[in-house]
Amino acid sequence: MIDDLEAIIAELKTARKGSEDLDCRIHVALHDWKLAKLGPDAFGQNACEIYTEDGQLAGGGFTYPPKGKVGKFYHVPRRGHEYTRSTGDALRLVEWLLPTTYWLFGKGRNRPDEPLYGFAFVKDGEQLYASEHDQEPIAIMLAVVADKVASPRARE
């Protein structure tokens, strides 16, 4: 899981904008979803792995399309989980993951080459993580994912 989170951080740092794929990867990593093996379709093809909350297939695997390959993020919710594309969704995730942590969010530059947005977590008067990026939700997600890397089991 830590390797996945570190790869997400690297991608967030260089992202010019958010994406559905990145949102799905963040959801899977932060919620500790597991891969489940989906058998072949009606033609004996397209066996694959998909993420589920517990690594188990819904309905024993009989509720999936009878033909064609199913994407690995088939079950990952899209609406309300646009973490890298919606500041509101990113902040709702912060409140859910870290309900007792205060956060600061700012916009502005001191120098023209600085990122436009900054985000920081504060707990017991101490700044835990700070991040910056030119996209609001990505600045938030950088701090969220960095916090999870630092203490992957402490907040589950």
C-alpha positions as CSV (number, residue, x, y, z in Angstrom):
1,M,0.0,0.0,0.0
2,I,2.8,2.4,0.8
3,D,4.3,2.0,-2.6
4,D,1.0,2.8,-4.2
5,L,0.7,5.9,-2.1
6,E,4.2,7.1,-2.9
7,A,3.5,6.6,-6.6
8,I,0.3,8.6,-6.2
9,I,2.3,11.4,-4.5
10,A,4.8,11.5,-7.4
11,E,2.0,11.7,-9.9
12,L,0.2,14.4,-8.0
13,K,3.3,16.6,-7.8
14,T,3.7,16.6,-11.6
15,A,-0.1,16.6,-12.5
16,R,-1.3,19.6,-14.4
17,K,-4.9,18.7,-13.6
18,G,-6.9,16.0,-11.8
19,S,-8.2,12.9,-13.5
20,E,-10.8,10.1,-12.9
21,D,-8.1,7.5,-12.9
22,L,-6.1,9.3,-10.2
23,D,-9.2,9.8,-8.2
24,C,-10.0,6.1,-8.3
25,R,-6.4,5.2,-7.4
26,I,-6.5,7.5,-4.4
27,H,-9.9,6.1,-3.3
28,V,-8.6,2.5,-3.5
29,A,-5.4,3.3,-1.6
30,L,-6.9,5.5,1.1
31,H,-9.8,3.1,1.8
32,D,-7.6,0.0,1.6
33,W,-9.7,-1.7,-1.1
34,K,-8.5,-5.1,-2.3
35,L,-8.4,-6.9,-5.7
36,A,-10.8,-9.6,-6.5
37,K,-10.4,-12.1,-9.4
38,L,-13.2,-12.0,-11.9
39,G,-13.4,-15.1,-14.0
40,P,-13.9,-15.4,-17.7
41,D,-17.0,-14.0,-19.5
42,A,-19.6,-16.0,-21.4
43,F,-17.0,-16.5,-24.2
44,G,-14.3,-17.8,-21.9
45,Q,-12.3,-14.6,-22.2
46,N,-11.6,-11.3,-20.4
47,A,-10.8,-12.7,-16.9
48,C,-9.4,-9.8,-14.9
49,E,-9.0,-8.3,-11.4
50,I,-11.2,-5.6,-10.0
51,Y,-11.1,-3.6,-6.8
52,T,-13.8,-4.1,-4.2
53,E,-14.1,-3.0,-0.6
54,D,-13.2,-6.4,0.8
55,G,-11.7,-8.3,-2.1
56,Q,-14.9,-10.3,-2.7
57,L,-17.1,-10.2,-5.8
58,A,-20.6,-8.9,-5.5
59,G,-23.2,-11.7,-5.9
60,G,-20.5,-14.3,-6.2
61,G,-19.5,-12.9,-9.5
62,F,-22.8,-13.4,-11.3
63,T,-23.8,-9.8,-11.3
64,Y,-21.2,-8.6,-13.8
65,P,-21.7,-8.1,-17.5
66,P,-21.8,-11.5,-19.3
67,K,-19.5,-10.3,-22.1
68,G,-16.4,-8.1,-22.3
69,K,-13.7,-7.0,-19.9
70,V,-14.7,-5.1,-16.7
71,G,-12.4,-2.2,-15.7
72,K,-10.4,-2.6,-12.5
73,F,-12.2,0.4,-10.9
74,Y,-15.7,-0.9,-11.8
75,H,-16.9,-0.6,-8.2
76,V,-15.1,2.6,-7.2
77,P,-17.7,5.4,-6.7
78,R,-17.3,8.4,-9.0
79,R,-19.8,10.9,-7.9
80,G,-18.7,12.8,-4.8
81,H,-15.2,11.2,-5.0
82,E,-13.5,13.6,-7.5
83,Y,-10.6,14.2,-5.1
84,T,-8.2,15.7,-7.6
85,R,-10.9,17.6,-9.5
86,S,-13.2,19.1,-6.8
87,T,-12.0,21.1,-3.8
88,G,-15.3,20.2,-2.0
89,D,-14.7,16.5,-2.5
90,A,-11.1,16.8,-1.4
91,L,-12.1,18.7,1.8
92,R,-14.9,16.2,2.6
93,L,-12.3,13.5,2.4
94,V,-10.1,15.4,4.8
95,E,-12.9,15.8,7.3
96,W,-13.7,12.1,7.1
97,L,-10.1,10.9,7.4
98,L,-8.9,13.4,9.9
99,P,-11.9,14.7,11.9
100,T,-9.9,16.1,14.8
101,T,-7.2,17.8,12.7
102,Y,-7.4,21.5,11.8
103,W,-6.4,22.6,8.4
104,L,-5.3,25.8,6.6
105,F,-5.9,26.5,3.0
106,G,-4.5,29.5,1.2
107,K,-4.2,31.1,-2.2
108,G,-1.4,33.5,-3.3
109,R,2.2,33.8,-4.3
110,N,5.2,35.6,-3.0
111,R,7.2,34.9,-6.1
112,P,5.9,34.3,-9.7
113,D,7.4,30.8,-9.8
114,E,5.6,29.6,-6.7
115,P,2.5,27.3,-6.8
116,L,-0.7,29.2,-6.3
117,Y,-2.4,27.1,-3.5
118,G,-1.1,25.8,-0.2
119,F,-2.6,23.4,2.3
120,A,-1.5,22.3,5.8
121,F,-2.7,20.1,8.6
122,V,-2.4,21.3,12.2
123,K,-2.9,19.2,15.3
124,D,-2.3,20.3,18.8
125,G,-0.7,23.5,17.5
126,E,1.9,21.7,15.4
127,Q,1.9,21.6,11.6
128,L,1.9,18.0,10.5
129,Y,2.0,18.3,6.7
130,A,2.0,21.1,4.2
131,S,1.8,21.0,0.4
132,E,1.4,23.3,-2.5
133,H,0.3,23.1,-6.1
134,D,-1.3,25.2,-8.8
135,Q,-4.5,23.2,-8.6
136,E,-6.6,23.6,-5.3
137,P,-7.7,19.9,-4.9
138,I,-4.3,18.5,-5.8
139,A,-2.6,20.7,-3.1
140,I,-5.1,19.2,-0.6
141,M,-4.6,15.6,-1.8
142,L,-0.8,15.9,-1.6
143,A,-1.0,16.5,2.1
144,V,-3.7,13.9,2.7
145,V,-1.7,11.1,0.9
146,A,1.6,12.2,2.6
147,D,-0.1,11.9,6.0
148,K,-1.3,8.4,5.1
149,V,2.2,7.4,4.1
150,A,3.6,8.6,7.4
151,S,1.1,6.7,9.5
152,P,-0.7,4.2,7.3
153,R,-2.4,2.4,10.2
154,A,-2.7,5.1,12.8
155,R,-5.9,6.6,11.4
156,E,-7.8,3.5,10.1
